[in-house]
Amino acid sequence: MNNQKKKALRAAAKGYAFIGVNLIGVLVFWTFPLILSFIISISKWDYSKGISGLSFAGFANYIDMWKDEWFRASLINNVIFTVCFVILLIVFAFIISYILNEYVIGKKLAQLGLYLPYIVNIVAISAVWLALFSNNGPIVSILKALGIENPPIFIADTRYALATIIFICVWQNLGYTVMLFISGMVNIPADLYEAAAIDGANIIQKIRYVTIPMLSGTTFFIIVTSIINSFKVFGLINLMTNGGPGNSTTMLVYNIYRTGFQFGKLEFASAQGIVLLIIIFIITWLQFRIQKRNEASM
C-alpha cells in the first residue's frame, strides 16, 4: 500500500471518527426504531409474551386503520390544518417582513418580539391561550362588550376549535418565518429595485416581479419545513383540546399517541406512524421535484 492510499485511509478514518457518534445516534434512535415500528405494524402482538408474542399479520393493520373513524378524522383535520397553516403563515410572514424591512426603524427589536413565541415553552403557550379563550377570559368578555350575546367558546366549540389551533400555531411560528424572509430580503440587490423603478414599476409590481422571485429559495424552504411541522403538531392538541371537542382537533401524531399509549394498540399505532412517514416523504419528494423543474425552466 503506497503512502497516498495510507493518507486517504487516515483521512477517511478521521472523517468517520468525527461523524461516528452522530451515526450511532441515528442508528439507535432513528433507524432501529423505524425498523421495529414497521415490524410491529405488520404483526399482532400478545404483550404478555414479550417479543415472542409477535405474530405476522400482513397488512391487516393498514387495512383496518382506514375503517377507524378517528384515523380518518385525524387525516382530514391534518390536511385542513396543513393547507390553512402554511398559506396563512407564508402570507402574513411575508407581509410583515416586507413592512419591517422597508418601513420600520428598529426592526431588530420588532423581530425579537415576534420571535419570542417560537422559543417559549409549549406548556406556557397552551396555558396562556387556554386562559384567554376560556368562558370568562378576556377574548369572550371583549366580544360580549361589543354586543355579541353568545360569543363562540373557541376551544370548546366544534366549529371553531380547529381554526383556533391554526391561529395559535401561525402566531407561534410567525416570528421565525419573518426572520427567514427578512434574511432573504436584505440580500436582494438594490439595483433590481432601481431598475424596476426606472421602468415605472409601482410597489406591487416590485414585489411581484422582484421580491417574490428572488425569495423563491427561501419560500421553498419555508413551505417544506412548515408542511413537515404541520404533520407533527402534538403539544397544543395534547395540552389544550385532547383532540376534542369530539374529534374536531385530533391530528395524526396525536391519534398515534392516543392509539398506542392510551388504548395500548401498538400495532395499529405503528401502522399509522408508517403511513405518516410515507405521507411526509411523498409531499417532500413532490416539492423537490417541482422546485427542480421550476429552476430548470428559469
Sequence and secondary structure as in RCSB ss.txt:
>XXXX:A:sequence
MNNQKKKALRAAAKGYAFIGVNLIGVLVFWTFPLILSFIISISKWDYSKGISGLSFAGFANYIDMWKDEWFRASL
INNVIFTVCFVILLIVFAFIISYILNEYVIGKKLAQLGLYLPYIVNIVAISAVWLALFSNNGPIVSILKALGIEN
PPIFIADTRYALATIIFICVWQNLGYTVMLFISGMVNIPADLYEAAAIDGANIIQKIRYVTIPMLSGTTFFIIVT
SIINSFKVFGLINLMTNGGPGNSTTMLVYNIYRTGFQFGKLEFASAQGIVLLIIIFIITWLQFRIQKRNEASM
>XXXX:A:secstr
  HHHHHHHHHHHHHHHHHHHHHHHHIIIIIHHHHHHHHHHTEEE GGGGGGGEEE TTHHHHHHTT HHHHHHH
HHHHHHHHHHHHHHHHHHHHHHHHHHHH TTHHHHHHHHHHHHHS HHHHHHHHHHHTSTTSHHHHHHHHTT SS
   GGG TTTHHHHHHHHHHHHHHHHHHHHHHHHHTTS HHHHHHHHHTT  HHHHIIIIIHHHTHHHHHHHHHH
HHHHHTT  HHIIIIITT STTTT  HHHHHHIIIIIS  HHHHHHHHHHHHHHHHHHHHHHHHHHHHHHHH 
